[in-house]
Amino acid sequence: MAIVLNQTQEMLRDSALAFLRESAPVAMLRKLRDTRDETGFSIQLWKDFAGLGFAGVLIPEQYGGSELGVVEAGVLMEALGRTLAPTPFFSTALLGASLISRFGSEAQKAKLLPAIAAGKHLTALAIDESAAHRPERQALRGAQQDGGYVLNGAKVFVVDGHIADTLIVVGRTSGDTADPDGITLFLVPRGSDGVDIERTVMADARNAARVRFRDVRVDAGAVLGRVGGGAAMLDQVLDIARAALASELVGIADEAFERTLQYLKERRQFGKIIGEFQALQHRAAHLFSEIEITRAAVLRSQQLLDENPAQPVALVSAAKARAGSTATLAVQEGVQMHGGIGMTDEFEIGFYMKRACAAQTLLGDTHFHAHRWATLRGY
């Protein structure tokens, strides 16, 4: 398969980017940050985004979605990366929709998926329990009681946790903290007794939350998938989310590079356009090459996920690690080549640096994925 987008995917990319550039410029994120908006994103923007069919990209047609693939989800994430548009697409349309559509019961799918596709229901995956991403280490307990379960424990860095209607909680129903078996996923309504949510705004002005569960009771119908089989479910869906995050990082790198290139063509120093200086030309050429190589790795990893959805794809970790490094290089070079103005909050390049830092850490940083890639490759 050629490592390029087909015509339909290019049209999706162009339409999403045109919509977001018009409706959600970086100024929107700045305003949400400066006004300390309680929601952290534009509800109207999300409704419009869903109205274009983007929220249902991974949802089957019978539930109101467009039933496309990981490549198309990546195309949308790249557009979101280029505009820094704050939406719950990652937490809801990627993580939530993928878990529910792949592993939910018919009742769960019928109840949640049409509402997600319509932009009327938000989800958040509560998985991490420490600053480092360790999906196999789960201490939150789901104790069986009276035909249901009682949840006790805490989660951190729950993306969009404070506005989610349904929390998808990763817990342990058997085994020790580091045991790969015994992990179970639960669908927990946000207003359930015993759920305490504390919003935490990250450095990039995006939403996360600390969530504590104290004797939270759920019935057996709240279990997502098979009891004790959550690890395999998470492996599949986390790979989808990581590949999509890699696309967002490519979008960040692309936008930072384009803005920097434009600045090099406009800024004059010592009587010359600074883009005429060979040292800056070499740095720009190197960055362009890094972005294109990363773009190919990310797209191929997404194609492999669409071809073999149940198989772990080592290239996903390679792509996520490389995308994080490339985006970091792009924003650092952007700030450096802009000079002093690049360090000011008035200039938007700093927003891209902050988001690149957060996105490359989310669901495993470069070191995590280098280790995972080596493990999957048998080293």
C-alpha positions in Angstrom: 0.0 0.0 0.0 1.3 3.5 -0.9 2.1 5.6 2.1 0.0 8.5 1.0 -3.5 9.7 1.6 -6.1 8.7 -1.0 -8.4 11.3 -2.6 -11.2 10.9 0.0 -8.8 11.2 2.9 -7.3 14.4 1.3 -10.8 15.9 1.0 -11.5 15.0 4.6 -8.3 16.7 5.7 -8.9 19.8 3.6 -12.5 20.2 4.8 -11.6 19.7 8.5 -8.7 22.1 8.3 -10.7 24.8 6.5 -13.5 24.5 9.1 -11.2 24.7 12.1 -9.1 27.6 10.7 -12.3 29.6 10.3 -14.1 28.5 13.4 -11.3 27.7 15.9 -8.2 29.8 15.4 -5.5 29.8 18.2 -7.2 33.0 19.5 -10.1 30.8 20.7 -7.7 28.7 22.9 -6.1 31.9 24.2 -9.6 33.3 25.2 -10.6 30.1 26.9 -7.3 30.2 28.9 -7.5 33.9 29.8 -11.1 33.8 30.9 -10.6 30.6 32.8 -13.6 29.1 31.1 -15.1 26.3 33.2 -15.7 24.0 30.3 -12.4 24.5 28.6 -13.7 24.2 25.1 -16.4 25.7 22.9 -19.6 23.6 23.2 -20.9 25.2 20.0 -17.7 24.3 18.1 -18.1 20.7 19.2 -21.7 20.6 18.1 -20.7 22.0 14.7 -17.8 19.6 14.5 -20.1 16.7 15.2 -22.6 18.0 12.7 -20.0 17.6 10.0 -19.8 13.9 10.9 -16.3 14.1 12.5 -17.4 12.9 16.0 -18.6 9.6 14.4 -15.5 8.8 12.4 -14.9 5.5 14.2 -18.6 4.7 15.0 -20.5 2.1 12.8 -23.0 3.5 10.4 -25.9 1.7 12.2 -25.2 3.9 15.3 -25.0 7.1 13.3 -21.3 7.2 12.6 -19.4 7.2 9.3 -17.5 4.0 10.1 -14.2 5.1 8.7 -10.7 4.1 9.9 -7.7 5.1 12.0 -6.2 6.9 9.0 -9.2 9.2 8.8 -9.1 9.7 12.6 -5.5 10.7 12.2 -6.3 13.1 9.4 -8.7 14.9 11.8 -6.2 14.9 14.6 -3.6 16.4 12.3 -6.0 19.3 11.6 -6.7 19.7 15.3 -2.9 19.9 15.8 -2.5 22.6 13.2 -5.1 24.8 14.8 -4.8 23.8 18.4 -8.6 23.6 18.5 -9.7 22.5 22.0 -12.3 19.8 21.5 -13.2 16.5 23.3 -12.5 14.6 20.0 -9.6 12.6 21.5 -11.3 11.6 24.7 -14.7 10.9 23.2 -14.6 10.2 19.5 -11.3 8.3 19.7 -10.9 6.6 23.1 -14.6 6.3 24.1 -16.1 5.5 20.8 -13.4 2.9 20.0 -13.8 1.1 23.3 -17.6 1.0 23.2 -18.0 0.2 19.5 -15.5 -2.7 19.7 -16.3 -4.2 23.1 -19.6 -2.8 24.4 -22.8 -4.9 24.7 -25.6 -4.2 22.3 -27.4 -2.2 25.0 -24.3 -0.1 25.7 -23.7 0.6 22.0 -27.3 1.5 21.3 -27.4 3.9 24.3 -24.1 5.7 23.9 -22.8 5.6 20.3 -25.6 7.6 18.6 -25.3 10.3 21.3 -21.5 10.4 20.9 -21.8 10.7 17.1 -24.3 13.5 17.5 -22.0 15.4 19.8 -24.4 15.0 22.7 -22.5 12.7 25.0 -18.9 12.9 26.2 -16.6 10.2 27.7 -13.2 10.1 29.4 -10.9 7.2 30.0 -9.7 7.0 33.6 -6.5 4.9 33.3 -3.4 6.4 34.7 -2.7 6.4 38.5 0.7 8.1 38.5 2.6 10.8 36.6 4.1 8.1 34.3 1.9 6.2 31.8 1.8 2.6 33.0 -1.4 1.0 31.7 -0.5 -2.4 33.1 -0.2 -1.1 36.7 -3.7 -0.7 38.1 -4.4 -0.4 41.8 -8.0 0.8 41.7 -10.2 -2.1 42.9 -13.5 -3.3 41.7 -14.8 -5.6 44.4 -17.8 -7.8 43.5 -20.7 -7.2 45.8 -24.5 -7.9 45.6 -24.3 -8.8 41.9 -22.4 -5.6 41.0 -19.1 -4.0 41.9 -17.8 -1.4 44.4 -15.0 0.8 43.1 -12.3 2.3 45.3 -9.2 4.1 44.1 -8.0 7.2 42.2 -6.9 8.3 38.7 -4.9 11.2 37.5 -4.5 13.1 34.2 -8.0 12.0 33.1 -8.3 13.9 29.8 -11.7 15.9 29.8 -12.6 14.1 33.0 -14.4 17.1 34.5 -16.9 17.4 31.6 -17.4 13.7 30.7 -20.9 12.3 31.0 -19.5 8.8 31.3 -16.2 7.8 32.8 -14.6 4.6 31.4 -12.8 3.4 34.5 -9.9 1.0 34.4 -9.9 -1.1 37.5 -8.7 -4.4 38.9 -11.1 -7.2 39.8 -8.3 -9.8 40.6 -4.6 -10.1 40.8 -1.8 -7.8 42.0 -1.2 -4.2 41.0 1.2 -5.2 38.1 -0.6 -8.3 37.0 -1.6 -8.1 33.3 -4.7 -10.2 34.0 -7.6 -9.2 36.1 -8.1 -5.7 34.6 -11.8 -4.8 34.0 -13.3 -1.7 32.5 -16.4 0.0 34.0 -18.8 2.6 32.6 -19.5 5.0 35.4 -21.9 7.9 35.1 -20.2 11.2 36.1 -22.8 12.0 38.8 -22.5 8.6 40.6 -22.3 8.7 44.4 -18.7 8.5 45.6 -17.2 10.0 42.5 -15.1 13.1 43.3 -13.7 15.1 40.3 -11.1 17.8 40.5 -10.4 19.7 37.3 -6.7 20.3 36.6 -5.7 22.7 33.7 -2.5 21.5 32.1 0.4 23.7 30.9 -1.1 23.8 27.4 -4.5 25.1 28.8 -6.2 21.8 28.0 -8.4 19.9 30.4 -7.5 17.0 32.7 -8.9 15.8 36.0 -8.1 14.0 39.2 -10.8 11.5 39.9 -11.4 9.7 43.2 -13.7 6.7 43.7 -15.0 6.0 47.2 -17.3 3.1 47.5 -18.8 3.8 44.0 -21.4 1.1 43.3 -22.2 0.0 39.8 -24.2 -3.0 38.5 -23.0 -5.8 36.4 -24.3 -4.0 33.3 -21.7 -1.3 33.8 -18.9 -3.7 32.8 -17.4 -3.0 29.4 -16.4 -6.2 27.7 -15.3 -9.2 29.6 -14.5 -9.2 33.3 -10.8 -9.5 33.7 -10.1 -9.1 30.0 -9.5 -5.3 30.0 -5.8 -5.5 29.2 -6.3 -6.9 25.7 -9.0 -4.3 25.0 -6.8 -1.5 26.1 -3.9 -2.7 24.0 -6.1 -2.3 20.8 -7.6 1.0 21.6 -4.6 2.7 23.2 -2.7 1.9 19.9 -5.4 3.7 18.0 -5.2 6.7 20.3 -1.4 6.8 20.2 -1.3 6.7 16.4 -3.9 9.5 16.4 -1.8 11.5 18.9 1.2 11.0 16.6 -0.9 12.7 13.8 -1.7 15.6 16.1 2.1 16.0 16.8 2.7 16.0 13.0 0.1 18.7 12.6 1.8 20.8 15.4 5.2 20.3 13.7 3.8 21.2 10.3 2.2 24.4 11.5 5.2 25.5 13.5 7.4 24.9 10.5 5.1 26.8 8.1 4.9 29.8 10.5 8.6 29.8 11.0 9.3 29.5 7.2 7.0 32.5 6.6 8.8 34.5 9.3 12.2 33.7 7.7 10.9 35.2 4.4 9.7 38.4 6.1 12.2 39.3 8.9 15.0 41.5 7.9 18.3 41.8 9.8 21.7 43.3 8.8 20.0 44.5 5.6 18.9 41.0 4.5 15.9 38.7 4.7 17.0 36.3 7.4 16.0 33.4 5.3 18.9 34.2 3.0 21.4 33.1 5.7 22.6 29.6 4.9 22.7 28.4 8.5 19.0 29.0 8.8 18.3 27.4 5.4 20.1 24.2 6.6 18.1 24.1 9.8 14.8 24.6 7.9 15.7 21.9 5.4 16.6 19.5 8.1 13.3 20.1 9.9 11.3 19.6 6.7 13.0 16.2 6.1 12.3 15.1 9.7 8.6 16.1 9.4 8.2 14.2 6.1 9.9 11.0 7.4 7.7 11.2 10.6 4.6 11.7 8.5 5.3 8.5 6.5 5.9 6.5 9.7 2.7 7.7 11.3 0.5 7.1 8.3 1.9 3.6 7.8 1.2 2.7 11.4 -2.4 3.8 11.0 -2.7 1.8 7.8 -1.5 -1.3 9.6 -4.0 -0.7 12.4 -6.8 -0.6 9.8 -5.5 -3.8 8.2 -5.1 -5.8 11.4 -7.2 -4.2 14.1 -6.6 -7.0 16.6 -2.8 -7.2 16.3 -0.3 -5.1 18.3 1.6 -2.9 15.9 5.1 -2.1 17.0 5.3 0.7 14.4 2.7 2.7 16.4 5.2 3.1 19.2 8.0 4.0 16.8 5.7 6.6 15.2 4.5 8.0 18.5 8.1 8.3 19.7 9.4 9.9 16.5 6.4 12.2 16.3 7.1 13.5 19.8 10.7 14.1 19.0 9.9 15.8 15.7 7.3 18.1 17.1 9.7 19.0 19.9 12.4 19.9 17.4 9.9 21.9 15.3 8.6 24.1 18.1 12.1 24.6 19.6 13.4 25.6 16.2 10.4 27.8 15.7 11.0 29.7 18.9 14.7 30.0 18.2 14.3 31.3 14.7 11.7 33.8 15.7 14.2 35.2 18.2 13.1 37.2 21.2 9.5 37.6 20.0 9.2 33.8 20.0 9.5 33.8 23.8 6.5 36.2 24.3 3.0 35.1 25.1 1.7 37.5 22.5 3.2 35.3 19.7 1.3 32.1 19.1 4.3 29.8 18.5 4.5 29.3 22.3 1.1 27.7 22.3 2.4 25.0 19.9 5.4 24.4 22.2 3.2 23.8 25.2 0.8 21.5 23.4 3.7 19.5 21.8 5.1 18.9 25.3 1.8 17.7 26.7 0.9 15.5 23.6 4.2 13.8 23.4 3.9 12.8 27.1 0.2 11.7 26.8 -0.2 7.9 26.6 3.6 7.3 26.8 6.5 9.6 26.1 9.4 8.8 23.7 11.2 6.6 26.3 8.1 4.6 27.0 7.5 3.9 23.3 11.2 3.2 22.5 11.0 0.5 25.2 7.7 -0.9 24.0 8.8 -1.0 20.4 11.9 -3.0 21.4 9.9 -5.4 23.5 7.4 -6.0 20.7 10.2 -6.6 18.3 11.7 -9.2 20.6 14.7 -7.3 22.0 
